[in-house]
Amino acid sequence: MSEQLQPVGVIGVGWVGLVTAACFAELGHQVVARDILSEKVEALSRGEVTIHEPGLEDLLRRNAERITFTTEMNELLEGARLLFVCVDTPPTYSGDADLSRVRAVVQELPEGSDHVLIMKSTVPAGTGESIRRDMPGLAYVSCPEFLKEGTAVEDFMHPDRVVVGSDPGDEGAAEAVEELYKPLGGEILRTDVASAEMIKLASNAFLATKISFINEIANVCEEVGADVGQVAQGMGLDSRIGSSFLRAGIGYGGSCFPKDVSALKMLAGNTGYHFQLLTAVIEVNELQKRRVVGKLEKHLGSLIGKRIALLGLAFKPDTDDMREASSLVLAARLQGEGAEVVAYDPVAAERAAGMLGSVEMANSAIEALDGADAAVLVTEWREFADLDWAAAGERMIRRLVVDGRNFLDPEALTGAGFEYEGIGRTVTSQPTANAS
Ligand SMILES: NC(=O)c1ccc[n+]([C@@H]2O[C@H](COP(=O)([O-])OP(=O)(O)OC[C@H]3O[C@@H](n4cnc5c(N)ncnc54)[C@H](O)[C@@H]3O)[C@@H](O)[C@H]2O)c1
């Protein structure tokens, strides 16, 4: 059966590319995956998985014979006609999307190539049009990726929707892409290329807006004595609003939301349109992380010389991705206030260590809390909810928790003698047990 399926090429094997390669292999396709980093390609060829993503290791092991990792463009071009571009598009200094890696891929394609370039990387609207202008005759399809780190395999295999954008002349290429996705069963939406590109940016910007919105509501809740959890629940029951992305906390991070919101704002700005709402979304998100400092100061006074334990460093649980993680800003702010920062993360510690300079890295949550004046929950890893907080409290100088994700059980904590601060939660911050 697999002989009849089209081979698939993947360019760039980071979070999106590796998941794409593994999932198409699982569907029975032969996959050739190319990256420019030889050490990454060698590690993957040896069977080592380069990122932490639930279910990915199993998938790669099970389908090892169907996937070839290579640094060679020729091997990719010979191995597959349908080429998924999954290279990174980080922000430039100006906040626009940096398309240099995408451009590098296009420049490597031979003239008159009969390959189909399928853009999975998130790119500003207009990118496809300019690539087609530079490479007349190249078949081009926009197929933005919506997977979420932490549930990437699941999201790929069970998509809400698959967007396939093509312009006149490339209908056949778009149909070939549609065929690849049909077995997954999600709704397939056919659009033009510019609209597909906008769908991706608009979706991420909307979700980021929802997060900043509920964070502002949380801040108002703190002023008026309302509980943001109850407010979000009540709002979410309205089917026009929906309950997802209404969880207050210390703001969004990661490799996508910050850069995609900024890229959309800049894209609009470059056309002369000032996207005011996104300016506010970004600012609210930046300020939200910093509110933790005020919450600590409320209890501790000056932070000079205080030992603060950060629990969780990755930008979200179930990933070791540290790009634009809130922990980076928080650690720097706390150190700026004179605090001594110690941190623990179950999987991101190695990646984080190089980014966190003089932050002390602990080997466990308990080790991080030992001798700490306060704990700040930054990433909602399950193990922090399961932690024996009473035992941890015995080792802390002061039983104080700032729960940056509204993830812990405030009653259990105050019962164990902790002072508790959430984000917009109406729980008593005072301990109910008598603990020194
Ligand atoms: N990470 C996510 O959750 C996610 C979700 C949806 C969309 N996206 C988008 O997908 C794209 C990729 O994101 P990512 O997180 O996988 O990035 P990543 O940085 O993890 O991976 C990109 C990979 O591309 C490789 N690369 C760069 N230039 C190359 C070239 N010329 N040839 C071959 N390989 C090359 C890099 O070495 C790297 O391994 C971005 O545009 C991102 O915005 C990401």
PDBQT file of the ligand as one rigid body, heavy atoms in Angstrom, charges set to zero:
ROOT
HETATM    1  N1  LIG A 501       6.757  25.450  16.812  1.00  0.00    +0.000 N 
HETATM    2  C1  LIG A 501       5.455  25.542  16.663  1.00  0.00    +0.000 C 
HETATM    3  O1  LIG A 501       4.679  25.250  17.564  1.00  0.00    +0.000 OA
HETATM    4  C2  LIG A 501       4.873  26.006  15.360  1.00  0.00    +0.000 A 
HETATM    5  C3  LIG A 501       3.499  25.824  15.114  1.00  0.00    +0.000 A 
HETATM    6  C4  LIG A 501       2.967  26.256  13.910  1.00  0.00    +0.000 A 
HETATM    7  C5  LIG A 501       3.791  26.897  12.984  1.00  0.00    +0.000 A 
HETATM    8  N2  LIG A 501       5.108  27.087  13.258  1.00  0.00    +0.000 N 
HETATM    9  C6  LIG A 501       5.929  27.734  12.241  1.00  0.00    +0.000 C 
HETATM   10  O2  LIG A 501       6.681  26.732  11.570  1.00  0.00    +0.000 OA
HETATM   11  C7  LIG A 501       7.984  27.202  11.234  1.00  0.00    +0.000 C 
HETATM   12  C8  LIG A 501       9.024  26.308  11.870  1.00  0.00    +0.000 C 
HETATM   13  O3  LIG A 501       8.919  26.394  13.269  1.00  0.00    +0.000 OA
HETATM   14  P1  LIG A 501       9.728  25.430  14.237  1.00  0.00    +0.000 P 
HETATM   15  O4  LIG A 501       9.290  25.750  15.616  1.00  0.00    +0.000 OA
HETATM   16  O5  LIG A 501       9.623  24.032  13.751  1.00  0.00    +0.000 OA
HETATM   17  O6  LIG A 501      11.224  25.982  13.985  1.00  0.00    +0.000 OA
HETATM   18  P2  LIG A 501      12.589  25.314  14.458  1.00  0.00    +0.000 P 
HETATM   19  O7  LIG A 501      13.544  26.441  14.676  1.00  0.00    +0.000 OA
HETATM   20  O8  LIG A 501      12.345  24.356  15.576  1.00  0.00    +0.000 OA
HETATM   21  O9  LIG A 501      13.062  24.458  13.197  1.00  0.00    +0.000 OA
HETATM   22  C9  LIG A 501      13.481  25.000  11.988  1.00  0.00    +0.000 C 
HETATM   23  C10 LIG A 501      14.502  24.083  11.376  1.00  0.00    +0.000 C 
HETATM   24  O10 LIG A 501      14.779  24.537  10.044  1.00  0.00    +0.000 OA
HETATM   25  C11 LIG A 501      16.159  24.321   9.798  1.00  0.00    +0.000 C 
HETATM   26  N3  LIG A 501      16.568  25.102   8.627  1.00  0.00    +0.000 N 
HETATM   27  C12 LIG A 501      16.802  26.440   8.517  1.00  0.00    +0.000 A 
HETATM   28  N4  LIG A 501      17.134  26.747   7.250  1.00  0.00    +0.000 NA
HETATM   29  C13 LIG A 501      17.101  25.595   6.538  1.00  0.00    +0.000 A 
HETATM   30  C14 LIG A 501      17.316  25.251   5.177  1.00  0.00    +0.000 A 
HETATM   31  N5  LIG A 501      17.660  26.176   4.283  1.00  0.00    +0.000 N 
HETATM   32  N6  LIG A 501      17.193  23.955   4.799  1.00  0.00    +0.000 NA
HETATM   33  C15 LIG A 501      16.846  23.020   5.699  1.00  0.00    +0.000 A 
HETATM   34  N7  LIG A 501      16.638  23.270   6.993  1.00  0.00    +0.000 NA
HETATM   35  C16 LIG A 501      16.742  24.546   7.409  1.00  0.00    +0.000 A 
HETATM   36  C17 LIG A 501      16.812  24.724  11.102  1.00  0.00    +0.000 C 
HETATM   37  O11 LIG A 501      18.127  24.214  11.184  1.00  0.00    +0.000 OA
HETATM   38  C18 LIG A 501      15.854  24.091  12.112  1.00  0.00    +0.000 C 
HETATM   39  O12 LIG A 501      16.219  22.769  12.419  1.00  0.00    +0.000 OA
HETATM   40  C19 LIG A 501       8.032  28.648  11.723  1.00  0.00    +0.000 C 
HETATM   41  O13 LIG A 501       7.691  29.506  10.677  1.00  0.00    +0.000 OA
HETATM   42  C20 LIG A 501       6.963  28.686  12.800  1.00  0.00    +0.000 C 
HETATM   43  O14 LIG A 501       6.432  29.968  12.967  1.00  0.00    +0.000 OA
HETATM   44  C21 LIG A 501       5.663  26.647  14.415  1.00  0.00    +0.000 A 
ENDROOT
TORSDOF 0
